[in-house]
Amino acid sequence: MSQKTMGVALQTLQRVHKEAKERAAGVLFLGDFWDRRGDLPVVPLNKVQQELSSWHVPLLLLPGNHDQVDLGGEQHSLYSLQLAARCAHVFTQPTLFKDSLWLPYRRDEGAVRDAIEAAQRQGPLKAIFGHADVLTAHMNASYQARDGLPPGLFPGRVPVYLGHYHYPHTLPGTAITYIGSPFQGGDTSDTTDSGEVDFSAAGPGGLKSLSPEVIKGLIQQGQLRKGDVVVLRAAEDNEELIAAQKLLHKHGVEVSLQLQPASRPAARIAAAEQLSMQQLLEEYAANTGMDQEVLALARGALQALGARASEVPPHSRLVLQNVTVEGFGPFKTLVSYPLADRGVVAVTGRNEDDAAAVSNGAGKTSLLTALLWAFKAPDGRGLIAADYVNEDSKKAAVTVTGTINGEPFEITRSVNRGGRASKSGLSLSIGGEDLTAQEQRLTEQLLQARFSSSLLPKTLVFTQEDLLALLQSGDAAFAVICVW
């Protein structure tokens, strides 16, 4: 929508509303409602708000890159539309709704991947609706995107419907469809009236070169004429293709460059830990196109295991929310650190008591090992419990909160120091139920059973000593670390 397109845009909105009412359906809008970012033109804005205020059908909107103002996508120009329409909702954040994932425009591939994986953990997806650049998608009939999200980022079996590019099409070999737009389509329509010549990466008909001599020969032989559309397909752009495009354009031949990157490995099987061995085999075979003879042998091997092959092995999903330390190591006063939704966290520090020490003694290792200490997991430091107490404190305590298989938990471990004697405590609650045993060793056993505490040192924390050991390890030691 802009001042220039306001008339036809309003007619389109009216037509869409009319058809939605006749079909008793809602309307999905996949981004780029506005032509420009920032300040909106007043007249078109008032006209659109007036039109949407009369709508009586559900309207779901995703912000596109033209709608967004900041890089994070939090500020956008669709708020005004949500206020005008009675039944409108804008998905500012990636959202799971009606068993489908709604993805507003995001530049960061990692953010899109995280959103898809988080949605898949909730259950099977029916569809993904979004606004995105996808590598090799067509901006129009003659130009193909050379940047963007890899097609393999999206689940292969889930239909994906995207806004962004105005040219309606489905990416070959995928379930990714650009729905297209009624605007900006005119500059590609006349190419279909001319002949189309399909070239491979090496040239037409299996030619080994796209050299100037070959192209001039095709033109002289009448195989290429002014107005033809040549489709050049290649795994990546290169100097030969660029030179060929320039020469073809010089002779009046239109060029459509279609980049076809090498196939990517199949995405990791979602929620694999929730599958039995039989189910995991079938999913892997489907994803990789496993040879049928090999698949038959694998099925036979699993049958020999009996009922175990069809059972889902026990597993735990641990999510940390927060760690609180007091009197622990260099942390004399109570300090709390949030851990939820932070991914991999690199801990750095600065020793403000001794500038010469730089980060040594700042508490990096103590903060990390506090997590292991609370879980009664080995931290590799070889200290007794009383050694963790701050020199100016009488007691050290660490509390860790989070969820285990979806249930909230809280673990608190403490140690009192008095002379040569020390007294320690350990408490555990899961799902609001206090599971602390009368003897600490029994609570430790429960921690091991529910949290697999002995595995945490290699899966939860990686200290600088661990990194040095990794760099200095031989092949055998490196393999052991990788197995963890």
C-alpha positions as CSV (number, residue, x, y, z in Angstrom):
1,M,0.0,0.0,0.0
2,S,1.2,3.4,-1.0
3,Q,-0.2,6.7,-2.1
4,K,0.2,5.5,-5.7
5,T,-1.5,2.1,-5.2
6,M,-4.2,3.2,-2.7
7,G,-7.1,2.9,-5.2
8,V,-6.4,-0.7,-6.4
9,A,-5.3,-1.7,-2.8
10,L,-8.7,-0.7,-1.4
11,Q,-10.5,-2.5,-4.1
12,T,-8.5,-5.6,-3.4
13,L,-9.3,-5.4,0.3
14,Q,-13.0,-5.0,-0.4
15,R,-12.9,-8.0,-2.8
16,V,-11.0,-10.1,-0.2
17,H,-13.5,-9.2,2.6
18,K,-16.5,-10.0,0.3
19,E,-15.1,-13.5,-0.6
20,A,-14.2,-14.2,3.0
21,K,-17.8,-13.5,4.1
22,E,-19.2,-15.6,1.3
23,R,-17.0,-18.5,2.2
24,A,-17.4,-18.0,6.0
25,A,-13.6,-17.9,6.2
26,G,-10.9,-15.8,7.8
27,V,-8.1,-13.9,6.0
28,L,-4.4,-14.5,6.4
29,F,-1.9,-11.7,5.5
30,L,1.7,-12.7,5.0
31,G,3.5,-9.4,5.2
32,D,4.6,-6.2,3.5
33,F,1.2,-4.4,3.8
34,W,3.0,-1.0,3.5
35,D,5.4,-0.1,0.7
36,R,7.8,2.0,2.9
37,R,9.1,1.8,6.4
38,G,8.8,4.4,9.1
39,D,6.2,7.2,9.0
40,L,3.0,6.1,7.2
41,P,1.3,8.3,4.7
42,V,-1.7,9.8,6.5
43,V,-4.3,9.5,3.7
44,P,-3.8,5.9,2.8
45,L,-3.6,5.0,6.5
46,N,-6.9,6.6,7.3
47,K,-8.5,4.9,4.2
48,V,-7.2,1.5,5.2
49,Q,-8.3,1.9,8.8
50,Q,-11.7,3.0,7.7
51,E,-12.0,-0.1,5.4
52,L,-10.8,-2.6,8.0
53,S,-13.1,-1.2,10.7
54,S,-16.0,-2.6,8.6
55,W,-14.6,-6.1,8.5
56,H,-16.4,-8.9,10.4
57,V,-14.1,-11.8,9.6
58,P,-11.0,-13.0,11.5
59,L,-7.8,-11.3,10.2
60,L,-4.4,-12.7,11.0
61,L,-1.4,-10.6,10.0
62,L,2.4,-11.2,9.9
63,P,4.8,-8.3,9.7
64,G,7.0,-8.3,6.6
65,N,10.4,-6.6,6.3
66,H,8.7,-3.5,4.8
67,D,6.3,-3.3,7.8
68,Q,9.1,-3.5,10.4
69,V,11.1,-0.6,11.7
70,D,13.8,-2.1,13.9
71,L,16.1,-5.0,13.1
72,G,14.5,-7.2,15.7
73,G,11.1,-6.8,14.2
74,E,9.5,-5.7,17.5
75,Q,8.4,-2.3,16.1
76,H,6.2,-2.4,13.0
77,S,3.4,-0.6,11.2
78,L,0.7,-3.3,11.6
79,Y,-0.3,-2.2,15.1
80,S,-2.5,0.5,13.5
81,L,-4.4,-2.2,11.5
82,Q,-4.9,-4.3,14.5
83,L,-6.5,-1.4,16.3
84,A,-8.8,-0.7,13.4
85,A,-10.1,-4.2,12.6
86,R,-12.4,-5.8,15.2
87,C,-11.2,-9.3,14.8
88,A,-7.5,-8.8,13.9
89,H,-4.4,-10.3,15.5
90,V,-0.8,-9.5,14.6
91,F,2.0,-12.1,15.2
92,T,4.9,-9.9,16.3
93,Q,6.8,-13.0,17.6
94,P,7.1,-16.5,16.2
95,T,4.0,-18.2,17.5
96,L,2.4,-21.6,17.5
97,F,-1.3,-21.2,16.8
98,K,-3.8,-23.9,15.6
99,D,-1.0,-26.4,15.3
100,S,0.7,-24.1,12.8
101,L,3.8,-21.9,13.1
102,W,3.5,-18.2,12.3
103,L,6.8,-16.6,11.5
104,P,7.1,-12.8,11.1
105,Y,10.1,-11.7,9.1
106,R,13.5,-12.5,10.7
107,R,16.9,-11.9,9.3
108,D,18.7,-14.3,11.6
109,E,18.7,-17.9,10.4
110,G,19.4,-19.1,13.9
111,A,16.2,-17.4,15.2
112,V,14.1,-19.0,12.5
113,R,15.7,-22.4,13.2
114,D,15.0,-22.0,17.0
115,A,11.4,-21.1,16.3
116,I,10.8,-24.1,14.1
117,E,12.5,-26.6,16.5
118,A,10.6,-25.1,19.5
119,A,7.3,-25.5,17.6
120,Q,8.1,-29.1,16.6
121,R,8.8,-30.0,20.2
122,Q,5.2,-29.2,20.9
123,G,3.9,-31.7,18.4
124,P,3.5,-32.3,14.6
125,L,3.0,-29.1,12.6
126,K,0.2,-28.8,10.1
127,A,1.7,-25.8,8.3
128,I,4.2,-22.9,8.5
129,F,3.1,-19.4,7.5
130,G,5.8,-16.7,7.2
131,H,7.5,-13.9,5.5
132,A,11.1,-14.8,4.5
133,D,13.9,-14.7,1.9
134,V,14.6,-18.3,0.8
135,L,17.7,-19.1,-1.3
136,T,16.9,-19.9,-4.9
137,A,13.3,-18.5,-4.7
138,H,12.2,-16.4,-7.7
139,M,11.8,-12.7,-7.2
140,N,10.2,-12.7,-10.6
141,A,10.3,-14.9,-13.7
142,S,13.8,-13.8,-14.6
143,Y,15.7,-13.3,-11.3
144,Q,16.4,-15.8,-8.6
145,A,17.4,-15.0,-5.0
146,R,21.1,-15.6,-4.3
147,D,20.8,-14.9,-0.6
148,G,18.4,-16.0,2.2
149,L,17.4,-18.9,4.3
150,P,18.5,-22.3,3.1
151,P,15.4,-24.3,1.9
152,G,16.6,-27.2,4.1
153,L,15.9,-25.1,7.2
154,F,12.2,-25.9,6.8
155,P,10.8,-29.3,7.6
156,G,10.4,-31.3,4.3
157,R,7.0,-32.7,4.9
158,V,5.3,-29.6,6.3
159,P,3.7,-27.2,3.8
160,V,5.2,-23.7,4.0
161,Y,3.4,-20.7,2.7
162,L,5.4,-17.5,2.4
163,G,5.0,-13.9,1.6
164,H,7.8,-11.5,0.4
165,Y,8.4,-12.2,-3.2
166,H,5.6,-11.1,-5.6
167,Y,6.1,-14.0,-8.0
168,P,3.8,-17.0,-7.1
169,H,5.7,-20.3,-7.3
170,T,6.8,-23.4,-5.4
171,L,10.5,-24.1,-5.0
172,P,11.3,-27.4,-6.8
173,G,11.8,-30.4,-4.6
174,T,10.3,-28.6,-1.5
175,A,7.0,-27.9,0.1
176,I,7.8,-24.1,0.1
177,T,5.3,-21.9,-1.7
178,Y,5.3,-18.2,-2.3
179,I,1.7,-17.1,-2.6
180,G,2.5,-14.1,-4.7
181,S,1.0,-10.6,-4.8
182,P,-1.5,-8.8,-7.1
183,F,1.0,-5.9,-7.3
184,Q,4.3,-5.5,-9.2
185,G,3.6,-8.5,-11.4
186,G,3.5,-6.7,-14.8
187,D,7.2,-6.6,-15.5
188,T,7.4,-10.3,-15.9
189,S,4.2,-11.1,-17.9
190,D,5.6,-10.5,-21.4
191,T,8.4,-13.0,-21.2
192,T,6.0,-16.0,-21.6
193,D,5.2,-14.9,-25.2
194,S,8.7,-15.6,-26.4
195,G,10.4,-19.0,-26.9
196,E,12.2,-20.4,-23.9
197,V,15.5,-22.2,-24.2
198,D,16.6,-24.4,-21.3
199,F,20.4,-24.5,-20.6
200,S,22.1,-26.7,-18.1
201,A,25.1,-25.5,-16.1
202,A,27.4,-26.5,-18.9
203,G,25.3,-25.2,-21.8
204,P,22.3,-26.3,-23.9
205,G,22.0,-29.9,-24.9
206,G,24.9,-31.0,-22.8
207,L,27.5,-28.6,-24.3
208,K,30.6,-28.4,-22.2
209,S,31.0,-24.6,-22.3
210,L,29.2,-21.3,-22.3
211,S,32.1,-19.5,-24.0
212,P,31.5,-16.5,-26.2
213,E,32.3,-18.7,-29.3
214,V,29.6,-21.2,-28.4
215,I,27.0,-18.5,-27.7
216,K,27.8,-16.6,-31.0
217,G,27.5,-19.9,-32.9
218,L,24.1,-20.6,-31.5
219,I,22.9,-17.1,-32.5
220,Q,24.4,-17.5,-36.0
221,Q,22.7,-20.9,-36.4
222,G,19.4,-19.4,-35.4
223,Q,19.0,-21.5,-32.3
224,L,19.0,-18.3,-30.2
225,R,17.0,-15.2,-31.4
226,K,16.2,-11.8,-30.0
227,G,13.4,-12.1,-27.6
228,D,14.2,-15.6,-26.5
229,V,14.4,-16.4,-22.8
230,V,17.4,-18.5,-21.8
231,V,17.3,-20.4,-18.5
232,L,20.8,-20.9,-17.1
233,R,21.0,-23.4,-14.2
234,A,24.1,-23.8,-12.0
235,A,25.1,-24.7,-8.5
236,E,26.6,-21.3,-8.0
237,D,27.4,-18.0,-9.8
238,N,30.7,-17.8,-11.6
239,E,32.6,-15.7,-14.0
240,E,31.6,-17.8,-17.0
241,L,27.9,-17.4,-16.2
242,I,28.3,-13.6,-15.7
243,A,30.1,-13.2,-19.1
244,A,27.4,-15.4,-20.8
245,Q,24.6,-13.2,-19.3
246,K,26.2,-10.0,-20.6
247,L,26.7,-11.4,-24.1
248,L,23.2,-12.8,-24.3
249,H,21.7,-9.5,-23.2
250,K,23.8,-7.7,-25.8
251,H,22.0,-9.8,-28.5
252,G,18.6,-9.1,-27.0
253,V,18.2,-12.5,-25.3
254,E,16.6,-12.5,-21.9
255,V,18.3,-14.5,-19.2
256,S,16.8,-16.3,-16.2
257,L,19.6,-17.5,-13.8
258,Q,18.4,-20.4,-11.6
259,L,20.9,-21.3,-8.9
260,Q,20.5,-24.9,-7.7
261,P,22.7,-25.4,-4.7
262,A,24.0,-28.9,-3.8
263,S,21.5,-30.9,-1.8
264,R,21.8,-30.5,1.9
265,P,21.6,-33.3,4.4
266,A,18.2,-34.1,5.8
267,A,17.3,-32.1,8.9
268,R,17.7,-33.8,12.3
269,I,14.8,-35.9,13.3
270,A,12.5,-33.9,15.5
271,A,12.0,-35.2,19.1
272,A,14.1,-38.3,18.3
273,E,14.3,-39.0,22.1
274,Q,10.6,-39.7,22.1
275,L,10.8,-42.4,19.4
276,S,11.4,-46.1,19.8
277,M,14.2,-47.8,18.0
278,Q,11.8,-49.1,15.3
279,Q,10.3,-45.6,14.9
280,L,13.7,-44.0,14.7
281,L,14.8,-46.4,12.0
282,E,11.8,-45.7,9.9
283,E,12.1,-41.9,10.2
284,Y,15.8,-42.1,9.4
285,A,15.2,-44.4,6.4
286,A,12.5,-42.0,5.1
287,N,14.7,-38.9,5.5
288,T,17.8,-40.4,3.8
289,G,16.2,-42.6,1.2
290,M,17.8,-45.7,2.7
291,D,18.3,-48.7,0.3
292,Q,15.5,-51.2,0.8
293,E,17.9,-54.1,1.3
294,V,19.8,-52.3,4.0
295,L,16.5,-51.3,5.6
296,A,15.3,-54.9,5.6
297,L,18.5,-56.0,7.3
298,A,18.1,-53.2,9.9
299,R,14.5,-54.2,10.6
300,G,15.7,-57.8,11.1
301,A,18.3,-56.8,13.6
302,L,15.7,-54.9,15.6
303,Q,13.3,-57.8,15.6
304,A,16.0,-59.9,17.3
305,L,15.8,-57.4,20.2
306,G,12.1,-58.3,20.8
307,A,9.9,-55.9,22.7
308,R,12.8,-53.6,23.5
309,A,12.8,-52.3,19.9
310,S,9.3,-51.0,20.2
311,E,9.7,-49.3,23.6
312,V,10.5,-45.6,23.9
313,P,13.8,-45.5,26.0
314,P,13.6,-43.4,29.2
315,H,14.9,-39.9,28.8
316,S,14.9,-36.6,30.6
317,R,14.5,-33.1,29.3
318,L,16.3,-30.6,31.6
319,V,15.6,-26.9,31.2
320,L,17.4,-24.5,33.6
321,Q,15.6,-21.4,34.7
322,N,17.8,-19.7,37.3
323,V,20.8,-20.2,39.6
324,T,21.3,-18.3,42.9
325,V,24.5,-18.3,44.9
326,E,25.3,-16.9,48.3
327,G,28.6,-17.2,50.3
328,F,29.8,-19.5,47.5
329,G,33.4,-19.0,46.3
330,P,33.9,-15.2,45.6
331,F,30.2,-14.5,45.9
332,K,29.7,-13.3,49.4
333,T,26.3,-11.7,49.0
334,L,23.3,-13.2,47.2
335,V,23.5,-13.1,43.4
336,S,21.0,-14.5,41.0
337,Y,21.6,-15.3,37.3
338,P,18.7,-16.1,34.8
339,L,19.4,-19.1,32.5
340,A,16.1,-19.5,30.7
341,D,16.1,-19.3,26.8
342,R,19.7,-18.2,26.6
343,G,21.2,-21.0,24.5
344,V,25.0,-21.4,24.8
345,V,26.3,-18.8,27.3
346,A,29.9,-17.7,27.4
347,V,30.9,-16.4,30.8
348,T,33.6,-13.7,31.1
349,G,34.7,-11.7,34.1
350,R,36.9,-8.9,35.5
351,N,38.7,-8.9,38.8
352,E,38.0,-5.5,40.3
353,D,40.0,-6.2,43.5
354,D,43.2,-7.0,41.5
355,A,43.5,-5.4,38.1
356,A,46.7,-7.3,37.4
357,A,44.7,-10.6,37.7
358,V,42.5,-9.5,34.7
359,S,39.7,-12.1,34.9
360,N,41.4,-14.6,37.2
361,G,39.5,-14.8,40.5
362,A,36.4,-13.0,39.2
363,G,34.2,-16.0,39.8
364,K,33.7,-17.5,36.3
365,T,34.6,-21.0,37.2
366,S,32.8,-20.7,40.6
367,L,29.6,-19.6,38.9
368,L,29.7,-22.5,36.4
369,T,30.6,-25.1,38.9
370,A,27.9,-23.9,41.3
371,L,25.4,-25.6,39.0
372,L,27.3,-28.9,39.2
373,W,27.8,-28.5,42.9
374,A,24.1,-28.1,43.5
375,F,23.4,-31.3,41.5
376,K,26.1,-33.2,43.5
377,A,27.9,-33.7,40.2
378,P,31.7,-33.9,40.0
379,D,33.2,-30.6,38.9
380,G,36.8,-31.7,38.6
381,R,38.2,-29.3,41.2
382,G,38.9,-31.9,43.9
383,L,37.6,-29.6,46.8
384,I,35.8,-30.7,49.9
385,A,32.4,-29.1,50.7
386,A,33.8,-26.5,53.2
387,D,36.3,-25.2,50.6
388,Y,33.4,-23.7,48.6
389,V,32.4,-21.3,51.5
390,N,33.4,-17.7,51.0
391,E,36.3,-16.7,53.4
392,D,34.0,-14.0,54.9
393,S,30.9,-16.2,55.2
394,K,29.8,-18.9,57.5
395,K,27.6,-20.6,55.0
396,A,27.6,-21.3,51.2
397,A,24.3,-22.0,49.4
398,V,23.3,-22.6,45.8
399,T,19.8,-22.9,44.5
400,V,18.9,-24.1,41.0
401,T,15.4,-23.9,39.5
402,G,14.1,-25.2,36.2
403,T,11.9,-28.0,34.7
404,I,12.5,-31.7,34.3
405,N,10.3,-33.3,31.7
406,G,8.0,-30.3,32.0
407,E,7.7,-30.3,35.8
408,P,9.2,-27.5,37.8
409,F,12.0,-28.4,40.2
410,E,14.1,-26.7,42.8
411,I,17.4,-27.9,44.2
412,T,19.2,-26.2,47.2
413,R,22.6,-27.4,48.5
414,S,24.3,-25.7,51.4
415,V,27.3,-26.1,53.7
416,N,28.0,-24.5,57.0
417,R,31.6,-23.9,58.2
418,G,32.5,-23.8,61.8
419,G,36.1,-24.5,62.8
420,R,37.2,-27.8,61.4
421,A,33.7,-29.2,61.2
422,S,31.2,-28.6,58.5
423,K,27.5,-29.5,58.1
424,S,25.9,-29.7,54.7
425,G,22.3,-29.8,53.5
426,L,20.5,-30.9,50.3
427,S,16.9,-30.4,49.4
428,L,14.9,-31.3,46.3
429,S,11.3,-30.6,45.1
430,I,9.7,-31.6,41.8
431,G,6.3,-30.5,40.7
432,G,5.7,-28.8,44.0
433,E,6.3,-32.0,46.0
434,D,9.2,-32.0,48.6
435,L,11.2,-35.1,47.8
436,T,14.0,-34.5,50.3
437,A,15.0,-37.7,52.1
438,Q,15.9,-37.9,55.7
439,E,19.4,-39.0,54.7
440,Q,21.4,-36.9,52.3
441,R,22.8,-39.9,50.5
442,L,19.2,-40.9,49.6
443,T,18.5,-37.5,48.2
444,E,21.7,-37.8,46.2
445,Q,20.5,-41.1,44.8
446,L,17.3,-39.5,43.7
447,L,19.1,-36.7,42.0
448,Q,21.1,-39.2,40.1
449,A,18.0,-41.2,39.1
450,R,16.0,-38.2,38.0
451,F,18.7,-35.9,36.6
452,S,21.5,-38.3,35.6
453,S,23.8,-36.0,37.6
454,S,26.9,-37.9,36.6
455,L,26.4,-36.8,32.9
456,L,26.0,-33.1,33.6
457,P,29.8,-32.3,33.8
458,K,30.1,-33.0,30.0
459,T,26.7,-31.7,28.9
460,L,26.0,-28.7,31.1
461,V,29.3,-26.9,31.7
462,F,32.5,-26.5,29.7
463,T,35.2,-24.7,31.6
464,Q,38.4,-23.2,30.2
465,E,40.3,-26.2,31.7
466,D,37.9,-28.5,29.6
467,L,38.7,-26.4,26.5
468,L,42.5,-26.7,27.1
469,A,42.1,-30.5,27.6
470,L,40.1,-30.7,24.4
471,L,42.8,-28.9,22.4
472,Q,45.6,-30.9,23.9
473,S,43.9,-34.3,23.7
474,G,45.0,-37.1,21.4
475,D,42.6,-39.0,19.1
476,A,41.5,-41.5,21.8
477,A,40.8,-38.8,24.4
478,F,39.1,-36.6,21.8
479,A,36.8,-39.5,20.8
480,V,35.8,-40.0,24.5
481,I,34.9,-36.3,24.8
482,C,32.8,-36.4,21.6
483,V,30.9,-39.5,22.8
484,W,29.6,-37.4,25.8
